[in-house]
Amino acid sequence: MHGVRRISSAQVFLPMDSMPRKKRLGLAREPGDALFQGVSRGGWQPVSVHLTVMKAAGTPPPLARPDAVILLSPAGAHQAILPEGVPLLGTGEGTARALPGREFWMPTQPSAEGLWALLQERFPRGGDFLLVRGARSRGHLETVASGTAWRLHPWITHAECPLEPLPELPALEAVLALSPLQAELLAPLAARLLRFAWGERSAQAFAAAGHPAHGTCEPRGEALERMLRAH
């Protein structure tokens, strides 16, 4: 018929508000960070949500020339002024990324237990080691190394502290706690949201606060992506 133009299915455009959108997940990271990108690869839209801040302790290292330096978190890697030419080992891909240009040994099992095994493997005769950690570390390495040939010298370089006042959460479907303190703070705020935990200690903190995690992953990027795809 005159005045009528047929439109193929390929030419039909849906309005933007009818397009499916990714579910929004809040985490304490910024765009460009590897975890922020991992959330996106896991099928979610990452949203920066910060309830804590890292504060430097300002304390000098208790050991000037250790046999090696042990780092437990990216925050420690950022805060500590590390001696040159000293071996570095620790846990977490984020910690490794915070040490560009430095050789960094990581255990295959991303945990304090795995790190203890790596320390014994790399230094079978023991030695004196500088342990860079935060104020809330669970102290597993110090406990297992006590009285052994592997003498650990703890250096508290930072503390994770709540923001005051705590900001309100934006519109989200889920949150990811990257530390036990974040889980403690997020638990009541995200009572009606999905709650994900980065590591067992964060999951334990969610449970202790009365709002168990809906999912827990090992502190590895690929494990996070697998967990998020399952939800």
N, CA, C and O of each residue as an XYZ file, in Angstrom:
924
protein
N       0.847     -1.203      0.000
C       0.000      0.000      0.000
C       0.869      1.236      0.000
O       1.981      1.259      0.528
N       0.293      2.298     -0.639
C       1.026      3.550     -0.672
C       1.065      4.169      0.714
O       0.101      4.078      1.474
N       2.193      4.801      1.038
C       2.333      5.502      2.310
C       2.681      4.612      3.479
O       2.772      5.081      4.613
N       2.877      3.328      3.216
C       3.225      2.402      4.301
C       4.589      1.795      4.000
O       4.806      1.246      2.919
N       5.508      1.893      4.959
C       6.845      1.332      4.781
C       7.028      0.185      5.754
O       6.820      0.339      6.957
N       7.416     -0.957      5.229
C       7.651     -2.107      6.081
C       8.998     -1.956      6.795
O       9.973     -1.472      6.221
N       9.023     -2.387      8.070
C      10.240     -2.318      8.875
C      10.609     -3.735      9.265
O       9.795     -4.452      9.846
N      11.824     -4.142      8.952
C      12.263     -5.485      9.323
C      12.547     -5.535     10.812
O      12.709     -4.509     11.473
N      12.603     -6.782     11.331
C      12.862     -6.945     12.767
C      14.217     -6.388     13.151
O      14.412     -5.961     14.289
N      15.167     -6.386     12.208
C      16.499     -5.871     12.499
C      16.486     -4.364     12.682
O      17.433     -3.798     13.228
N      15.401     -3.691     12.222
C      15.337     -2.241     12.305
C      14.524     -1.758     13.506
O      14.341     -0.554     13.688
N      14.038     -2.690     14.321
C      13.243     -2.298     15.474
C      14.189     -1.935     16.623
O      15.031     -2.739     17.023
N      14.040     -0.731     17.138
C      14.892     -0.269     18.225
C      14.064     -0.147     19.492
O      12.983      0.443     19.485
N      14.584     -0.713     20.589
C      13.901     -0.605     21.864
C      14.355      0.661     22.577
O      15.519      1.047     22.464
N      13.467      1.306     23.300
C      13.886      2.459     24.079
C      14.903      2.040     25.117
O      14.904      0.893     25.566
N      15.786      2.981     25.508
C      16.873      2.664     26.430
C      16.369      2.109     27.753
O      17.000      1.222     28.328
N      15.235      2.618     28.251
C      14.771      2.172     29.558
C      14.181      0.775     29.537
O      13.876      0.210     30.587
N      14.013      0.193     28.303
C      13.514     -1.175     28.221
C      14.644     -2.191     28.067
O      14.407     -3.398     28.116
N      15.877     -1.701     27.881
C      17.018     -2.604     27.745
C      17.370     -3.187     29.115
O      17.350     -2.471     30.116
N      17.691     -4.484     29.164
C      18.057     -5.072     30.458
C      19.343     -4.438     30.977
O      20.284     -4.207     30.217
N      19.374     -4.160     32.279
C      20.565     -3.560     32.864
C      21.228     -4.546     33.826
O      20.579     -5.427     34.391
N      22.507     -4.375     33.989
C      23.233     -5.221     34.927
C      22.832     -4.874     36.353
O      22.542     -3.720     36.668
N      22.819     -5.878     37.201
C      22.587     -5.640     38.620
C      23.789     -4.904     39.200
O      24.930     -5.130     38.797
N      23.511     -4.023     40.152
C      24.540     -3.139     40.705
C      25.118     -3.727     41.996
O      24.389     -4.119     42.907
N      26.455     -3.775     42.041
C      27.150     -4.311     43.205
C      28.127     -3.262     43.734
O      28.958     -2.741     42.990
N      28.018     -2.963     45.018
C      28.895     -1.985     45.637
C      30.129     -2.622     46.253
O      30.040     -3.647     46.927
N      31.292     -2.001     46.014
C      32.550     -2.468     46.597
C      33.494     -1.288     46.759
O      33.342     -0.260     46.100
N      34.463     -1.445     47.638
C      35.394     -0.362     47.961
C      36.569     -0.342     46.989
O      37.719     -0.549     47.378
N      36.265     -0.094     45.744
C      37.264      0.027     44.696
C      36.815      1.098     43.707
O      35.643      1.473     43.667
N      37.765      1.581     42.909
C      37.486      2.618     41.939
C      37.565      2.054     40.518
O      38.210      1.029     40.301
N      36.910      2.716     39.539
C      37.031      2.273     38.148
C      38.500      2.177     37.741
O      39.312      3.032     38.093
N      38.823      1.131     37.001
C      40.199      0.896     36.612
C      40.900     -0.121     37.484
O      41.879     -0.734     37.060
N      40.401     -0.310     38.717
C      40.960     -1.334     39.589
C      40.606     -2.719     39.056
O      39.548     -2.913     38.458
N      41.503     -3.681     39.277
C      41.289     -5.027     38.735
C      40.025     -5.675     39.296
O      39.314     -6.360     38.561
N      39.730     -5.474     40.580
C      38.516     -6.057     41.152
C      37.268     -5.385     40.596
O      36.255     -6.045     40.366
N      37.338     -4.082     40.381
C      36.216     -3.354     39.786
C      35.900     -3.953     38.414
O      34.736     -4.170     38.076
N      36.939     -4.215     37.637
C      36.756     -4.812     36.315
C      36.283     -6.261     36.420
O      35.504     -6.726     35.588
N      36.758     -6.971     37.445
C      36.334     -8.351     37.633
C      34.854     -8.472     37.931
O      34.200     -9.415     37.484
N      34.320     -7.514     38.691
C      32.887     -7.494     38.969
C      32.110     -7.354     37.663
O      31.092     -8.016     37.462
N      32.598     -6.490     36.784
C      31.936     -6.306     35.494
C      31.993     -7.581     34.655
O      31.006     -7.955     34.023
N      33.137     -8.242     34.649
C      33.250     -9.507     33.902
C      32.365    -10.587     34.503
O      31.958    -11.518     33.808
N      32.064    -10.469     35.794
C      31.181    -11.426     36.447
C      29.713    -11.175     36.175
O      28.857    -11.888     36.698
N      29.407    -10.164     35.359
C      28.029     -9.915     34.955
C      27.298     -8.866     35.771
O      26.081     -8.727     35.644
N      28.023     -8.116     36.617
C      27.412     -7.094     37.452
C      27.972     -5.718     37.098
O      29.046     -5.603     36.507
N      27.235     -4.692     37.466
C      27.730     -3.334     37.309
C      28.393     -2.897     38.617
O      27.710     -2.760     39.632
N      29.719     -2.674     38.611
C      30.378     -2.270     39.853
C      30.096     -0.812     40.194
O      30.044      0.050     39.317
N      29.916     -0.555     41.490
C      29.648      0.790     41.994
C      30.588      1.044     43.169
O      30.651      0.231     44.091
N      31.312      2.146     43.151
C      32.231      2.468     44.243
C      31.458      2.813     45.507
O      30.635      3.728     45.512
N      31.726      2.077     46.574
C      31.096      2.319     47.875
C      32.186      2.208     48.936
O      32.741      1.130     49.147
N      32.491      3.304     49.594
C      33.544      3.317     50.601
C      32.953      3.639     51.967
O      32.372      4.706     52.167
N      33.105      2.709     52.906
C      32.672      2.916     54.281
C      33.855      3.021     55.240
O      33.680      3.328     56.419
N      35.059      2.765     54.728
C      36.254      2.807     55.573
C      37.357      3.593     54.878
O      37.283      3.884     53.685
N      38.378      3.926     55.653
C      39.553      4.613     55.118
C      40.787      4.017     55.787
O      40.749      3.641     56.958
N      41.869      3.935     55.041
C      43.124      3.449     55.600
C      43.910      4.616     56.181
O      44.111      5.637     55.524
N      44.347      4.445     57.420
C      45.145      5.474     58.079
C      46.519      4.906     58.410
O      46.638      3.820     58.978
N      47.552      5.658     58.045
C      48.914      5.213     58.300
C      49.222      5.254     59.792
O      48.826      6.184     60.495
N      49.934      4.236     60.264
C      50.300      4.183     61.677
C      51.512      5.061     61.981
O      51.654      5.579     63.088
N      52.384      5.221     60.983
C      53.554      6.081     61.172
C      54.642      5.489     62.037
O      55.512      6.222     62.505
N      54.626      4.201     62.263
C      55.636      3.562     63.108
C      56.815      3.093     62.264
O      56.618      2.636     61.138
N      58.041      3.197     62.788
C      59.213      2.731     62.032
C      59.281      1.212     62.040
O      58.704      0.575     62.922
N      59.974      0.620     61.076
C      60.095     -0.843     61.054
C      60.942     -1.325     62.227
O      61.927     -0.676     62.579
N      60.578     -2.450     62.837
C      61.341     -2.965     63.975
C      62.620     -3.686     63.572
O      63.410     -4.079     64.430
N      62.824     -3.860     62.277
C      63.985     -4.609     61.786
C      64.490     -3.904     60.533
O      63.741     -3.728     59.572
N      65.772     -3.496     60.541
C      66.307     -2.709     59.431
C      66.642     -3.568     58.218
O      66.393     -3.149     57.087
N      67.196     -4.753     58.423
C      67.634     -5.582     57.299
C      67.150     -7.013     57.486
O      67.918     -7.872     57.920
N      65.893     -7.278     57.168
C      65.353     -8.633     57.335
C      65.833     -9.566     56.232
O      66.364     -9.125     55.213
N      65.640    -10.851     56.450
C      65.925    -11.836     55.405
C      64.883    -11.774     54.294
O      65.172    -12.105     53.144
N      63.672    -11.348     54.641
C      62.592    -11.164     53.663
C      61.507    -10.328     54.324
O      61.451    -10.199     55.547
N      60.653     -9.767     53.487
C      59.509     -8.985     53.967
C      58.237     -9.723     53.575
O      58.080    -10.141     52.428
N      57.330     -9.881     54.535
C      56.051    -10.544     54.301
C      54.961     -9.477     54.293
O      54.850     -8.688     55.231
N      54.167     -9.457     53.240
C      53.092     -8.467     53.094
C      51.755     -9.182     53.009
O      51.602    -10.136     52.246
N      50.785     -8.721     53.793
C      49.498     -9.410     53.876
C      48.381     -8.711     53.104
O      47.286     -9.260     52.986
N      48.635     -7.507     52.575
C      47.558     -6.779     51.901
C      48.127     -5.690     51.007
O      49.272     -5.277     51.191
N      47.342     -5.216     50.035
C      47.782     -4.077     49.220
C      48.031     -2.825     50.059
O      48.938     -2.047     49.762
N      47.228     -2.630     51.110
C      47.407     -1.449     51.960
C      48.793     -1.441     52.581
O      49.445     -0.399     52.633
N      49.248     -2.600     53.055
C      50.585     -2.686     53.618
C      51.655     -2.386     52.586
O      52.653     -1.730     52.885
N      51.444     -2.872     51.363
C      52.410     -2.615     50.293
C      52.481     -1.125     49.963
O      53.550     -0.610     49.636
N      51.343     -0.434     50.048
C      51.319      1.001     49.765
C      51.941      1.806     50.903
O      52.605      2.812     50.654
N      51.734      1.375     52.152
C      52.152      2.162     53.303
C      53.623      1.959     53.673
O      54.273      2.892     54.144
N      54.143      0.769     53.470
C      55.497      0.458     53.928
C      56.553      0.938     52.935
O      56.386      0.796     51.724
N      57.621      1.499     53.448
C      58.805      1.804     52.639
C      59.712      0.585     52.741
O      60.347      0.350     53.769
N      59.763     -0.178     51.669
C      60.403     -1.487     51.697
C      61.878     -1.384     51.342
O      62.244     -0.631     50.440
N      62.734     -2.133     52.041
C      64.165     -2.119     51.713
C      64.418     -2.729     50.341
O      63.751     -3.683     49.940
N      65.386     -2.169     49.630
C      65.734     -2.684     48.309
C      66.546     -3.966     48.443
O      67.296     -4.151     49.402
N      66.380     -4.840     47.464
C      67.182     -6.047     47.412
C      66.799     -7.126     48.394
O      67.522     -8.109     48.560
N      65.658     -6.949     49.051
C      65.190     -7.938     50.019
C      64.029     -8.710     49.405
O      63.133     -8.087     48.836
N      64.003    -10.037     49.493
C      62.885    -10.800     48.930
C      61.549    -10.398     49.551
O      61.467    -10.090     50.740
N      60.512    -10.409     48.726
C      59.163    -10.071     49.168
C      58.249    -11.272     48.931
O      58.294    -11.898     47.871
N      57.434    -11.582     49.913
C      56.431    -12.616     49.713
C      55.172    -12.230     50.475
O      55.215    -11.463     51.437
N      54.054    -12.779     50.022
C      52.787    -12.426     50.650
C      51.621    -13.031     49.908
O      51.786    -13.939     49.094
N      50.441    -12.520     50.196
C      49.222    -13.061     49.605
C      48.484    -11.982     48.840
O      48.562    -10.798     49.167
N      47.765    -12.414     47.814
C      46.849    -11.514     47.122
C      47.400    -10.932     45.832
O      48.518    -10.419     45.789
N      46.584    -11.022     44.772
C      46.965    -10.435     43.497
C      47.074     -8.919     43.607
O      47.915     -8.298     42.956
N      46.202     -8.323     44.450
C      46.260     -6.877     44.646
C      47.569     -6.450     45.282
O      48.105     -5.396     44.940
N      48.092     -7.246     46.196
C      49.384     -6.942     46.812
C      50.482     -6.978     45.765
O      51.351     -6.106     45.737
N      50.443     -7.982     44.907
C      51.446     -8.085     43.837
C      51.379     -6.876     42.908
O      52.412     -6.346     42.501
N      50.163     -6.438     42.572
C      50.017     -5.277     41.675
C      50.514     -3.997     42.331
O      50.903     -3.058     41.636
N      50.508     -3.947     43.657
C      50.983     -2.759     44.369
C      52.503     -2.696     44.443
O      53.057     -1.741     44.989
N      53.187     -3.710     43.897
C      54.647     -3.780     43.954
C      55.234     -3.901     42.552
O      55.948     -4.864     42.274
N      54.956     -2.953     41.664
C      55.456     -3.078     40.282
C      56.989     -3.075     40.258
O      57.647     -2.286     40.937
N      57.516     -3.976     39.460
C      58.961     -4.045     39.306
C      59.686     -4.820     40.380
O      60.907     -4.962     40.317
N      58.954     -5.334     41.380
C      59.588     -6.113     42.443
C      59.195     -7.578     42.312
O      58.045     -7.900     42.011
N      60.164     -8.461     42.541
C      59.852     -9.889     42.563
C      59.030    -10.184     43.809
O      59.389     -9.779     44.915
N      57.928    -10.890     43.617
C      56.996    -11.127     44.718
C      56.542    -12.572     44.659
O      55.995    -13.013     43.648
N      56.764    -13.313     45.733
C      56.381    -14.723     45.787
C      55.029    -14.847     46.467
O      54.791    -14.258     47.521
N      54.149    -15.620     45.850
C      52.820    -15.858     46.401
C      52.571    -17.352     46.531
O      53.001    -18.123     45.673
N      51.883    -17.780     47.589
C      51.535    -19.197     47.694
C      50.394    -19.545     46.749
O      49.600    -18.681     46.376
N      50.318    -20.813     46.364
C      49.209    -21.232     45.508
C      47.892    -21.171     46.269
O      46.844    -20.918     45.673
N      47.932    -21.402     47.587
C      46.748    -21.261     48.428
C      46.766    -19.856     49.035
O      47.633    -19.558     49.857
N      45.818    -18.981     48.642
C      45.860    -17.580     49.090
C      45.369    -17.397     50.520
O      44.268    -16.898     50.755
N      46.200    -17.807     51.467
C      45.806    -17.731     52.870
C      47.057    -17.646     53.723
O      48.170    -17.866     53.247
N      46.853    -17.318     55.010
C      47.991    -17.277     55.925
C      48.632    -18.650     56.060
O      49.849    -18.756     56.210
N      47.818    -19.704     56.008
C      48.353    -21.057     56.081
C      49.246    -21.356     54.876
O      50.325    -21.930     55.017
N      48.777    -20.957     53.689
C      49.584    -21.152     52.497
C      50.863    -20.329     52.535
O      51.909    -20.777     52.067
N      50.780    -19.123     53.093
C      51.955    -18.265     53.202
C      52.992    -18.850     54.162
O      54.194    -18.758     53.914
N      52.529    -19.445     55.247
C      53.441    -20.082     56.202
C      54.186    -21.239     55.531
O      55.386    -21.416     55.744
N      53.481    -22.012     54.732
C      54.124    -23.118     54.016
C      55.151    -22.590     53.014
O      56.227    -23.170     52.868
N      54.829    -21.501     52.328
C      55.756    -20.905     51.355
C      57.005    -20.373     52.063
O      58.118    -20.547     51.568
N      56.825    -19.735     53.205
C      57.966    -19.205     53.960
C      58.935    -20.318     54.339
O      60.150    -20.161     54.221
N      58.389    -21.442     54.796
C      59.244    -22.577     55.175
C      59.941    -23.180     53.956
O      61.084    -23.628     54.039
N      59.237    -23.185     52.829
C      59.825    -23.745     51.607
C      60.961    -22.879     51.088
O      62.011    -23.391     50.700
N      60.752    -21.560     51.078
C      61.751    -20.647     50.538
C      62.931    -20.437     51.489
O      64.049    -20.178     51.043
N      62.687    -20.546     52.782
C      63.739    -20.312     53.777
C      63.766    -21.500     54.755
O      63.360    -21.369     55.909
N      64.241    -22.640     54.288
C      64.160    -23.862     55.107
C      64.960    -23.788     56.418
O      64.693    -24.552     57.346
N      65.924    -22.887     56.497
C      66.713    -22.772     57.723
C      66.163    -21.700     58.671
O      66.739    -21.460     59.732
N      65.073    -21.068     58.301
C      64.513    -20.017     59.132
C      65.154    -18.673     58.857
O      65.749    -18.471     57.799
N      65.037    -17.756     59.799
C      65.599    -16.425     59.634
C      64.765    -15.384     60.349
O      63.866    -15.701     61.128
N      65.087    -14.121     60.063
C      64.363    -12.994     60.652
C      63.578    -12.294     59.548
O      64.147    -11.886     58.535
N      62.267    -12.158     59.749
C      61.379    -11.679     58.697
C      60.525    -10.513     59.207
O      59.987    -10.547     60.314
N      60.422     -9.505     58.382
C      59.588     -8.341     58.702
C      58.170     -8.619     58.214
O      57.954     -8.837     57.022
N      57.212     -8.611     59.124
C      55.817     -8.910     58.792
C      55.022     -7.605     58.752
O      54.710     -7.028     59.793
N      54.700     -7.149     57.550
C      53.951     -5.906     57.364
C      52.466     -6.232     57.427
O      51.967     -7.029     56.632
N      51.757     -5.617     58.373
C      50.339     -5.947     58.521
C      49.555     -4.774     59.075
O      50.116     -3.775     59.527
N      48.230     -4.928     59.026
C      47.348     -3.929     59.593
C      47.046     -4.218     61.051
O      47.418     -5.262     61.586
N      46.369     -3.278     61.678
C      46.092     -3.399     63.110
C      45.133     -4.533     63.419
O      45.144     -5.039     64.541
N      44.288     -4.965     62.454
C      43.272     -5.973     62.724
C      43.636     -7.349     62.174
O      42.757     -8.199     62.036
N      44.873     -7.586     61.865
C      45.286     -8.904     61.380
C      44.968     -9.962     62.428
O      45.055     -9.706     63.629
N      44.596    -11.165     61.958
C      44.209    -12.209     62.913
C      45.391    -12.852     63.611
O      45.198    -13.633     64.544
N      46.621    -12.543     63.182
C      47.796    -13.009     63.906
C      48.140    -14.470     63.728
O      48.859    -15.035     64.552
N      47.641    -15.107     62.656
C      47.899    -16.538     62.480
C      49.392    -16.818     62.309
O      49.917    -17.752     62.915
N      50.075    -16.025     61.495
C      51.492    -16.282     61.245
C      52.320    -16.145     62.517
O      53.199    -16.965     62.783
N      52.040    -15.112     63.299
C      52.774    -14.948     64.547
C      52.568    -16.153     65.472
O      53.497    -16.585     66.154
N      51.368    -16.680     65.488
C      51.060    -17.815     66.364
C      51.808    -19.074     65.944
O      52.431    -19.742     66.769
N      51.740    -19.391     64.650
C      52.374    -20.641     64.202
C      53.896    -20.541     64.187
O      54.582    -21.555     64.309
N      54.433    -19.322     64.038
C      55.888    -19.160     63.983
C      56.523    -19.021     65.356
O      57.745    -19.098     65.481
N      55.719    -18.819     66.379
C      56.253    -18.617     67.724
C      57.108    -19.809     68.172
O      56.670    -20.958     68.120
N      58.329    -19.513     68.609
C      59.220    -20.554     69.094
C      59.928    -21.353     68.030
O      60.617    -22.324     68.344
N      59.774    -20.964     66.761
C      60.416    -21.682     65.659
C      61.631    -20.897     65.164
O      61.953    -19.828     65.682
N      62.293    -21.451     64.156
C      63.455    -20.783     63.565
C      63.059    -19.631     62.653
O      63.910    -18.866     62.202
N      61.749    -19.511     62.382
C      61.253    -18.423     61.526
C      60.750    -17.301     62.440
O      59.598    -17.310     62.877
N      61.622    -16.345     62.719
C      61.340    -15.271     63.666
C      60.667    -14.098     62.942
O      61.277    -13.440     62.099
N      59.419    -13.855     63.283
C      58.650    -12.796     62.647
C      58.674    -11.536     63.515
O      58.524    -11.599     64.735
N      58.864    -10.402     62.859
C      58.898     -9.108     63.543
C      57.746     -8.267     62.990
O      57.905     -7.629     61.949
N      56.606     -8.249     63.653
C      55.428     -7.534     63.130
C      55.680     -6.020     63.021
O      56.256     -5.397     63.912
N      55.233     -5.469     61.916
C      55.296     -4.024     61.679
C      53.890     -3.565     61.274
O      53.464     -3.772     60.138
N      53.183     -2.945     62.212
C      51.833     -2.450     61.938
C      51.953     -1.104     61.231
O      52.334     -0.104     61.840
N      51.629     -1.088     59.960
C      51.824      0.114     59.141
C      50.547      0.917     58.934
O      50.609      2.078     58.531
N      49.378      0.312     59.204
C      48.130      0.992     58.872
C      46.976      0.394     59.669
O      47.084     -0.686     60.250
N      45.894      1.118     59.674
C      44.667      0.630     60.300
C      43.491      1.036     59.428
O      43.435      2.161     58.931
N      42.556      0.119     59.245
C      41.324      0.419     58.511
C      40.304      0.958     59.509
O      39.994      0.300     60.501
N      39.787      2.152     59.246
C      38.886      2.826     60.187
C      37.568      3.190     59.495
O      37.566      3.520     58.309
N      36.447      3.133     60.228
C      35.158      3.514     59.636
C      35.114      5.015     59.330
O      35.682      5.825     60.062
N      34.447      5.360     58.266
C      34.176      6.769     57.992
C      33.140      7.269     58.992
O      32.243      6.525     59.390
N      33.264      8.505     59.389
C      32.303      9.104     60.324
C      31.816     10.435     59.759
O      32.615     11.339     59.514
N      30.494     10.556     59.551
C      29.493      9.486     59.669
C      29.547      8.541     58.473
O      30.114      8.871     57.431
N      28.954      7.373     58.636
C      28.913      6.428     57.529
C      28.005      6.959     56.429
O      26.910      7.437     56.724
N      28.422      6.891     55.181
C      27.551      7.333     54.088
C      26.423      6.340     53.854
O      26.540      5.164     54.198
N      25.334      6.816     53.270
C      24.241      5.924     52.894
C      24.626      5.153     51.641
O      25.376      5.645     50.798
N      24.103      3.942     51.532
C      24.358      3.152     50.339
C      23.535      3.682     49.172
O      22.384      4.075     49.363
N      24.100      3.701     47.966
C      23.301      4.035     46.787
C      22.374      2.867     46.441
O      22.371      1.848     47.132
N      21.602      3.016     45.389
C      20.716      1.936     44.945
C      21.568      0.766     44.448
O      22.325      0.906     43.488
N      21.440     -0.371     45.101
C      22.251     -1.548     44.795
C      21.399     -2.803     44.907
O      20.342     -2.804     45.538
N      21.881     -3.869     44.280
C      21.308     -5.198     44.492
C      22.206     -6.055     45.377
O      21.752     -7.058     45.928
N      23.481     -5.670     45.521
C      24.416     -6.489     46.291
C      25.595     -5.643     46.747
O      25.841     -4.551     46.233
N      26.319     -6.180     47.728
C      27.558     -5.557     48.200
C      28.627     -6.633     48.310
O      28.326     -7.818     48.456
N      29.873     -6.200     48.236
C      31.017     -7.100     48.407
C      31.898     -6.532     49.502
O      32.402     -5.416     49.377
N      32.091     -7.289     50.578
C      32.975     -6.879     51.666
C      34.368     -7.418     51.388
O      34.551     -8.620     51.197
N      35.349     -6.524     51.366
C      36.725     -6.913     51.094
C      37.546     -7.091     52.366
O      38.727     -7.429     52.299
N      36.931     -6.867     53.519
C      37.616     -7.037     54.796
C      36.576     -7.325     55.867
O      35.394     -7.053     55.662
N      36.991     -7.870     57.004
C      36.031     -8.097     58.090
C      35.351     -6.816     58.568
O      34.151     -6.826     58.842
N      36.096     -5.714     58.673
C      35.482     -4.460     59.116
C      34.414     -3.998     58.136
O      33.346     -3.547     58.549
N      34.693     -4.108     56.845
C      33.687     -3.732     55.853
C      32.441     -4.594     56.002
O      31.323     -4.096     55.871
N      32.624     -5.886     56.275
C      31.471     -6.766     56.463
C      30.665     -6.351     57.684
O      29.435     -6.345     57.635
N      31.336     -6.003     58.778
C      30.640     -5.559     59.985
C      29.785     -4.327     59.705
O      28.653     -4.223     60.178
N      30.338     -3.398     58.935
C      29.629     -2.150     58.651
C      28.517     -2.344     57.620
O      27.453     -1.732     57.716
N      28.779     -3.203     56.636
C      27.800     -3.411     55.570
C      26.615     -4.259     56.021
O      25.506     -4.088     55.516
N      26.839     -5.172     56.968
C      25.806     -6.138     57.343
C      24.457     -5.488     57.636
O      23.471     -5.891     57.020
N      24.346     -4.508     58.537
C      23.028     -3.925     58.798
C      22.529     -3.025     57.672
O      21.323     -2.903     57.458
N      23.456     -2.397     56.954
C      23.051     -1.506     55.869
C      22.534     -2.291     54.661
O      21.687     -1.806     53.911
N      23.053     -3.502     54.486
C      22.699     -4.325     53.324
C      21.860     -5.526     53.736
O      21.959     -6.592     53.128
N      21.039     -5.361     54.758
C      20.250     -6.486     55.268
C      19.318     -7.048     54.207
O      19.021     -8.242     54.222
N      18.850     -6.207     53.282
C      17.910     -6.650     52.249
C      18.581     -6.867     50.894
O      17.899     -7.085     49.893
N      19.902     -6.810     50.859
C      20.641     -7.000     49.623
C      21.383     -8.330     49.654
O      21.500     -8.963     50.704
N      21.879     -8.743     48.504
C      22.803     -9.872     48.471
C      24.130     -9.428     49.059
O      24.605     -8.329     48.772
N      24.728    -10.277     49.880
C      25.978     -9.935     50.545
C      27.043    -10.969     50.150
O      26.880    -12.170     50.365
N      28.128    -10.467     49.570
C      29.221    -11.334     49.146
C      30.459    -11.016     49.974
O      30.692     -9.872     50.364
N      31.252    -12.065     50.235
C      32.434    -11.929     51.082
C      33.690    -12.321     50.312
O      33.740    -13.355     49.648
N      34.696    -11.468     50.421
C      36.020    -11.719     49.841
C      36.859    -12.396     50.930
O      37.480    -11.719     51.750
N      36.875    -13.728     50.936
C      37.629    -14.460     51.939
C      36.778    -14.877     53.133
O      35.729    -14.295     53.407
N      37.252    -15.887     53.826
C      36.490    -16.472     54.943
C      36.332    -15.518     56.114
O      35.300    -15.536     56.784
N      37.328    -14.687     56.374
C      37.227    -13.784     57.514
C      36.103    -12.766     57.314
O      35.408    -12.413     58.266
N      35.927    -12.300     56.090
C      34.810    -11.387     55.810
C      33.482    -12.105     55.966
O      32.521    -11.529     56.476
N      33.417    -13.368     55.530
C      32.186    -14.151     55.694
C      31.869    -14.356     57.174
O      30.710    -14.266     57.577
N      32.880    -14.627     57.974
C      32.669    -14.797     59.407
C      32.160    -13.508     60.048
O      31.327    -13.549     60.953
N      32.655    -12.374     59.583
C      32.204    -11.093     60.136
C      30.749    -10.824     59.772
O      29.994    -10.311     60.598
N      30.341    -11.162     58.548
C      28.923    -11.034     58.172
C      28.059    -11.888     59.106
O      27.039    -11.424     59.615
N      28.474    -13.130     59.323
C      27.694    -14.040     60.165
C      27.627    -13.537     61.603
O      26.577    -13.609     62.242
N      28.743    -13.032     62.109
C      28.778    -12.534     63.487
C      27.870    -11.321     63.658
O      27.357    -11.076     64.750
N      27.671    -10.564     62.584
C      26.805     -9.385     62.633
C      25.334     -9.735     62.430
O      24.479     -8.850     62.442
N      25.035    -11.018     62.242
C      23.650    -11.464     62.130
C      23.095    -11.473     60.722
O      21.899    -11.692     60.530
N      23.951    -11.237     59.722
C      23.504    -11.232     58.325
C      24.512    -12.030     57.499
O      25.419    -11.444     56.908
N      24.373    -13.351     57.447
C      25.353    -14.190     56.754
C      25.502    -13.822     55.281
O      24.586    -13.288     54.656
N      26.667    -14.121     54.755
C      26.938    -13.870     53.340
C      26.179    -14.857     52.465
O      25.989    -16.018     52.828
N      25.749    -14.369     51.302
C      25.101    -15.244     50.320
C      26.116    -15.967     49.445
O      25.781    -16.930     48.755
N      27.341    -15.503     49.480
C      28.396    -16.134     48.709
C      29.748    -15.709     49.230
O      29.931    -14.565     49.645
N      30.717    -16.649     49.207
C      32.071    -16.376     49.676
C      33.042    -16.913     48.635
O      32.852    -18.005     48.100
N      34.081    -16.141     48.353
C      35.081    -16.602     47.390
C      36.467    -16.473     47.999
O      36.690    -15.666     48.901
N      37.397    -17.279     47.495
C      38.797    -17.086     47.840
C      39.223    -15.712     47.346
O      38.665    -15.217     46.366
N      40.189    -15.086     47.992
C      40.618    -13.751     47.556
C      41.440    -13.784     46.274
O      42.628    -13.462     46.260
N      40.771    -14.184     45.200
C      41.383    -14.229     43.869
C      40.366    -13.714     42.874
O      39.168    -13.961     43.015
N      40.842    -12.996     41.863
C      39.956    -12.390     40.894
C      39.068    -13.383     40.173
O      37.874    -13.138     40.004
N      39.636    -14.504     39.744
C      38.836    -15.474     38.997
C      37.787    -16.129     39.884
O      36.701    -16.470     39.415
N      38.108    -16.307     41.171
C      37.122    -16.883     42.096
C      35.956    -15.921     42.306
O      34.806    -16.348     42.417
N      36.251    -14.635     42.360
C      35.192    -13.629     42.482
C      34.271    -13.671     41.274
O      33.050    -13.640     41.432
N      34.826    -13.742     40.082
C      34.018    -13.764     38.870
C      33.124    -14.995     38.825
O      31.959    -14.897     38.440
N      33.648    -16.141     39.211
C      32.840    -17.368     39.230
C      31.667    -17.225     40.206
O      30.541    -17.612     39.893
N      31.938    -16.675     41.374
C      30.868    -16.512     42.374
C      29.786    -15.589     41.853
O      28.599    -15.877     42.010
N      30.171    -14.496     41.241
C      29.183    -13.523     40.788
C      28.357    -14.072     39.622
O      27.160    -13.798     39.528
N      28.984    -14.839     38.741
C      28.219    -15.421     37.626
C      27.161    -16.390     38.123
O      26.142    -16.584     37.460
N      27.386    -17.000     39.274
C      26.415    -17.951     39.832
C      25.209    -17.247     40.463
O      24.239    -17.904     40.838
N      25.263    -15.937     40.580
C      24.159    -15.184     41.147
C      23.619    -14.161     40.135
O      22.678    -13.429     40.439
